[in-house]
Amino acid sequence: PLDVQGLSYALQQMLERAVIRFRTEPGDLGRIDYAERAARLVRAAPFPVDLGTTQNLFYELLQARYPEHAHLARQGDENSRAWVIRFVALGNALHIRVD
């Protein structure tokens, strides 16, 4: 039989680590891409995965980093624009709306 609890926990931990790595280097687009791919993998799981901690970590980034990048993106900064696009995609994958 499939160990659903074990797999769910493993996916939860993998996603939390991905978002923590992104949080330690929030300017690294590779880390945000990895976190977004990990979140999409978790969403595809045929069983529930607890996203609470990951969503809280993301929310901290939303409050601390998003406003500056969004402002710079509106000013024409291409790196910030790319960051915002990826950040919004990660938020969507975590079921968090980013405005």
HELIX and SHEET records of a PDB file:
HELIX    1   1 VAL A    4  THR A   24  1                                  21    
HELIX    2   2 LEU A   29  ALA A   44  1                                  16    
HELIX    3   3 GLY A   52  ALA A   64  1                                  13    
HELIX    4   4 TYR A   66  ARG A   74  1                                   9    
HELIX    5   5 GLU A   78  ALA A   93  1                                  16    
END                                                                             
